[in-house]
Amino acid sequence: MSSSDDSAHARPASASADPLYDPDIPTPSHAERARTLAARITTGTLGTLAADPEGYPYGSFVTVAFDAGDPVFLVSTMAEHTRNLQGDERASLLVAEREQEDPLANGRVTLLGPCSRVADPGSEREAFLATHPNAAYYVDFGDFAFWKLRVASIRYIGGYGRMSWVEADEWHAAEPDPLAEAAAGIITHMNDDHADALPLYCNAYSRASGIADASMTGVDRYGFEMSAITPDGPRPVRVAFPAPVSTPQEVRTALVEMLKAARGESA
């Protein structure tokens, strides 16, 4: 069952104020955010149920790739987690970001489901080697095999104040954001080279007014997020693109057209 419980996590005091933007504007779903986060991470903590001492949660560091949303592992038959899975296929995988100074501000996803050996790896092998090409030298060793965790339940935490359980069908239907790899570069470029435009976006496309200073903090296929400086301190502002975008060039085109409109210039 999918249930959002954003209020269950601590959040900055300023978040209690009325938002400076329409919260119903296009925004990535938690399923999309979770898939985007997971797609960029190649290691995680695999949780299994220990064979000895029996029944205890056992966490181990693993390399991982994703095949249609399901985690794939290439593991040794000598590994303790392999022994555990042979006795009980129930498992979980935790993947987490490491970008923010505050560890709890980083996003993380926990995936739960049965994990079993893949008898005839095809797409699983391809996905794993695409993510971990150095594994090619031992992939065919007799004591290594592919295992897949078939995701049945998902817990997403996007940092402070953003968390929920995600339905498995929503997880599998969602796609990672196409701007994920380019987002950091876009944000840096806008903050370094077009800082003067950001307050104009806030004033023209949100409920904010009189904003003289702002910085971009996020961008995705549906829009972008900023931190606007107000008399009460920094406040989040989200602005939607006129239509979803999928490339940095499309982001640039949309931002230019939106800036012209904000300045009252003709297209």
C-alpha positions in Angstrom: 0.0 0.0 0.0 1.3 3.4 -0.9 1.2 6.0 1.8 2.8 9.4 2.2 4.0 10.4 5.6 6.0 13.5 4.9 5.0 15.1 8.2 6.6 12.3 10.1 10.1 13.6 9.5 11.7 16.8 11.0 11.7 19.7 8.6 12.9 23.3 8.7 10.7 25.7 10.6 10.2 27.9 7.5 8.5 24.9 5.8 5.4 25.5 8.0 4.7 28.7 6.2 2.4 28.8 3.1 4.5 27.7 0.1 5.6 30.4 -2.4 4.4 28.3 -5.3 1.5 26.1 -6.3 2.2 22.7 -4.9 0.1 21.1 -7.6 2.4 22.1 -10.5 4.0 19.2 -12.3 6.5 17.5 -10.0 8.3 14.1 -10.1 6.4 11.5 -8.2 8.1 9.7 -5.4 8.3 6.7 -7.7 10.2 8.8 -10.3 12.4 10.3 -7.7 13.2 6.9 -6.2 14.0 5.4 -9.6 16.2 8.4 -10.5 18.1 8.1 -7.3 18.6 4.4 -7.6 19.7 4.6 -11.3 22.7 6.7 -10.4 24.0 4.5 -7.6 26.1 1.4 -8.2 26.7 0.1 -4.7 24.5 -0.6 -1.7 23.8 -2.6 1.4 22.1 -5.9 0.9 20.1 -7.1 3.8 19.6 -10.9 4.3 18.5 -13.1 7.1 21.5 -14.8 8.7 21.8 -18.5 8.6 24.2 -18.3 11.6 23.3 -16.8 14.0 20.0 -17.7 12.6 17.4 -15.1 11.8 19.4 -12.0 12.5 19.4 -9.2 9.9 22.7 -9.3 8.1 24.0 -6.3 6.0 26.7 -6.6 3.4 28.2 -4.2 0.9 27.5 -5.2 -2.7 27.8 -3.8 -6.2 24.5 -3.5 -8.0 22.9 -2.8 -11.4 19.2 -2.5 -12.3 17.3 -4.5 -14.9 13.9 -3.0 -15.5 13.9 -1.7 -12.0 15.0 -4.9 -10.3 18.4 -5.0 -8.6 20.9 -7.5 -10.0 24.0 -8.8 -8.2 27.0 -10.8 -9.3 28.0 -12.7 -6.1 30.3 -15.4 -5.1 29.0 -18.7 -3.8 31.4 -18.3 -0.9 29.8 -15.0 0.3 27.9 -15.1 3.5 24.8 -13.3 2.0 24.7 -16.0 -0.7 24.5 -18.7 2.0 21.8 -16.7 3.7 19.7 -16.3 0.5 19.9 -20.0 -0.2 18.2 -20.5 3.1 15.7 -17.7 2.9 15.1 -15.5 -0.2 13.7 -12.6 1.7 16.0 -9.6 1.2 16.3 -5.8 1.0 18.7 -3.4 -0.7 19.5 0.1 0.6 21.0 2.6 -1.8 21.8 6.1 -0.6 23.1 9.4 -1.9 26.3 11.0 -0.4 26.0 14.5 -1.8 24.9 16.7 1.1 27.0 17.6 4.1 24.1 16.6 6.4 23.8 12.8 6.0 20.1 12.9 6.8 19.5 15.4 3.9 20.6 12.8 1.4 18.0 10.7 -0.4 17.8 6.9 0.0 15.7 4.0 -1.2 15.1 0.7 0.5 13.9 -2.1 -1.9 12.4 -5.3 -0.5 11.4 -8.5 -2.1 12.5 -12.1 -2.8 16.0 -12.5 -4.1 16.9 -15.6 -6.1 19.6 -16.9 -8.4 19.0 -16.2 -12.1 19.2 -19.5 -14.0 19.8 -18.1 -17.5 21.0 -14.5 -17.2 20.5 -12.5 -20.3 19.4 -8.9 -19.7 20.7 -9.2 -16.1 24.2 -10.0 -17.4 24.0 -7.1 -19.9 22.8 -4.6 -17.3 25.4 -5.6 -14.8 28.4 -5.4 -17.2 27.2 -2.1 -18.6 27.3 -0.7 -15.0 30.4 -2.6 -13.9 32.6 -3.3 -16.9 35.5 -4.4 -14.7 33.4 -7.4 -13.6 34.0 -8.9 -17.1 37.2 -10.6 -16.0 35.4 -12.8 -13.3 31.8 -12.9 -14.6 32.3 -16.4 -16.0 34.1 -17.8 -13.0 32.4 -21.0 -11.8 31.9 -19.7 -8.2 30.1 -16.5 -9.3 26.4 -16.2 -10.2 23.8 -13.6 -10.9 21.0 -13.0 -8.4 18.0 -10.7 -8.8 15.9 -9.0 -6.2 12.3 -8.8 -7.5 11.1 -5.6 -6.0 7.8 -6.0 -4.1 7.9 -3.0 -1.7 9.8 0.3 -1.8 10.5 2.9 0.9 11.6 6.3 -0.4 13.2 9.0 1.7 14.2 12.1 -0.2 15.8 13.9 2.7 14.0 16.1 5.3 10.2 16.1 5.0 9.9 13.9 1.9 9.2 10.2 2.3 6.6 7.5 1.5 6.0 3.9 0.7 5.9 3.5 -3.1 3.7 0.9 -4.8 5.7 -1.8 -6.7 3.7 -1.2 -9.9 4.4 2.6 -9.7 8.1 1.8 -9.2 8.3 -0.4 -12.3 6.3 2.0 -14.4 8.4 5.0 -13.5 11.5 6.0 -15.5 14.6 7.7 -14.1 14.7 11.4 -14.9 16.5 12.0 -18.2 18.3 15.1 -16.8 19.8 13.3 -13.8 23.3 13.2 -15.1 23.2 16.8 -16.5 21.4 18.4 -13.5 24.5 19.4 -11.5 26.0 21.1 -14.5 22.8 23.0 -15.4 22.5 24.2 -11.8 26.1 25.3 -11.6 25.8 27.1 -14.9 22.6 29.0 -13.9 24.0 30.0 -10.5 27.4 31.1 -11.9 26.4 32.7 -15.2 22.7 33.6 -15.0 22.1 34.5 -11.3 20.4 37.7 -12.3 17.6 35.7 -14.1 16.7 33.5 -11.2 14.8 36.2 -9.2 12.9 37.1 -12.3 11.7 33.4 -12.6 10.6 33.6 -8.9 8.7 36.8 -9.3 7.0 35.9 -12.6 6.2 32.3 -12.1 5.4 31.8 -8.4 3.5 33.4 -5.6 6.7 35.2 -4.5 7.2 38.9 -5.1 10.0 41.4 -4.6 12.6 38.6 -4.7 16.0 40.1 -5.5 18.3 37.1 -4.8 17.8 33.4 -5.6 19.8 30.3 -6.5 18.8 27.2 -8.4 18.8 24.1 -6.3 17.3 21.4 -8.6 16.1 20.7 -12.1 14.2 17.8 -13.6 12.1 17.0 -16.7 9.1 18.9 -15.3 10.7 22.1 -13.9 13.2 23.5 -11.6 13.6 24.5 -8.0 15.1 27.6 -6.4 16.0 29.0 -3.0 14.6 32.5 -2.8 15.9 35.0 -0.3 13.0 36.6 1.6 12.8 38.8 4.7 12.0 35.6 6.6 15.1 33.8 5.2 15.5 31.3 2.3 12.3 29.8 0.9 11.8 27.1 -1.7 10.3 28.0 -5.0 9.4 25.5 -7.8 8.6 26.6 -11.3 7.3 24.3 -14.0 8.5 24.2 -17.6 5.8 24.9 -20.2 6.2 21.2 -21.3 8.4 18.3 -20.1 12.0 18.4 -21.3 14.5 15.6 -21.8 17.9 17.2 -22.8 20.0 20.1 -21.5 19.4 21.9 -24.8 15.6 21.6 -24.3 16.2 23.1 -20.8 18.1 26.0 -22.2 15.4 26.7 -24.8 12.7 26.6 -22.2 14.6 28.9 -19.8 15.3 31.4 -22.5 11.7 31.6 -23.6 10.5 31.9 -20.0 13.0 34.6 -19.3 11.8 36.6 -22.3 8.3 36.3 -21.1 9.2 37.3 -17.6 10.9 40.5 -19.0 7.9 41.2 -21.2 9.9 40.6 -24.4 8.3 39.2 -27.5 9.4 35.6 -28.5 
